[in-house]
Structures are given as C-alpha cells and as structure tokens.
Amino acid sequence: MPLYDYECVKCAHVFEVFHKLSDEGTDYPCPKCGAAKSRKLVSQFKTDAWSKFLDTMERKVNPHKFK
C-alpha cells in the first residue's frame, strides 16, 4: 500500500496515512487535533532508477574499478 501525506484543514498538521488506491477520497481524522477533515498533499515520487543507471554506465566506462 502506498504512503500518502495529508494536511488537517483545521490546524495544518501534516501526517502520513497508508491506504489502498480504492480508499481514495476518504477523509482521515487529524491525529493531533481530531478534526475530521483533511486534504491530500502532493508527494514526491522516490526512485533509485537514476542511481542504478549511473552505476551501470560507470561499470561500462571504467570496468577496472569494479574488479
């Protein structure tokens, strides 16, 4: 299940929630103040694909480093 960031509309507390894509649109209560309304924030997508690509290229260019 993905991790999503939410912000309380009452106190602006930011918190994380694990939920399924099918649970989209559900209001999650704020763990700090208990308010029922929250809004989903845009989160960064994290990947290590670029690092793997650079490592692969380094191995091709300088194979002697990886013996």
C-alpha positions in Angstrom: 0.0 0.0 0.0 1.3 3.5 -0.8 2.0 6.1 1.8 0.2 9.4 1.4 0.6 12.8 3.0 -2.4 14.6 4.4 -2.9 18.1 6.0 -5.5 18.9 8.6 -7.7 21.8 7.4 -8.2 23.0 11.0 -4.7 23.0 12.5 -2.5 22.5 9.4 -0.8 19.4 10.9 0.8 17.2 8.2 0.5 13.4 8.8 1.1 10.3 6.8 -1.5 7.5 6.0 -1.1 4.1 4.4 -4.1 3.2 2.3 -5.2 1.5 -0.9 -5.9 3.4 -4.1 -9.5 2.2 -3.7 -9.8 4.2 -0.4 -9.1 7.5 -2.3 -11.4 10.3 -1.3 -11.8 9.1 2.3 -11.4 11.8 5.0 -8.8 10.8 7.6 -9.0 12.4 11.1 -6.2 14.5 12.3 -4.1 12.7 14.9 -3.2 16.0 16.6 -6.5 17.8 17.0 -9.0 15.2 16.0 -10.7 17.2 13.2 -12.5 15.1 10.7 -11.5 17.0 7.5 -8.1 16.6 5.9 -6.7 17.2 2.4 -4.3 15.1 0.4 -1.0 16.7 -0.4 1.1 16.1 -3.5 4.0 13.9 -2.6 7.3 13.3 -4.3 7.8 10.1 -6.1 11.1 8.5 -4.9 13.1 6.0 -7.0 16.6 4.8 -7.3 16.4 4.2 -11.1 18.8 7.1 -11.8 21.4 5.8 -9.4 21.2 2.3 -10.9 21.6 3.8 -14.4 24.6 5.8 -13.4 26.2 2.7 -11.7 25.7 0.7 -14.8 27.2 3.3 -17.0 30.2 3.7 -14.7 30.8 -0.1 -14.8 30.8 0.1 -18.7 33.2 3.1 -18.8 35.5 2.1 -16.0 35.3 -1.7 -15.6 38.8 -1.8 -13.9 37.2 0.0 -10.8 34.9 -2.9 -10.2 37.3 -5.9 -10.3 
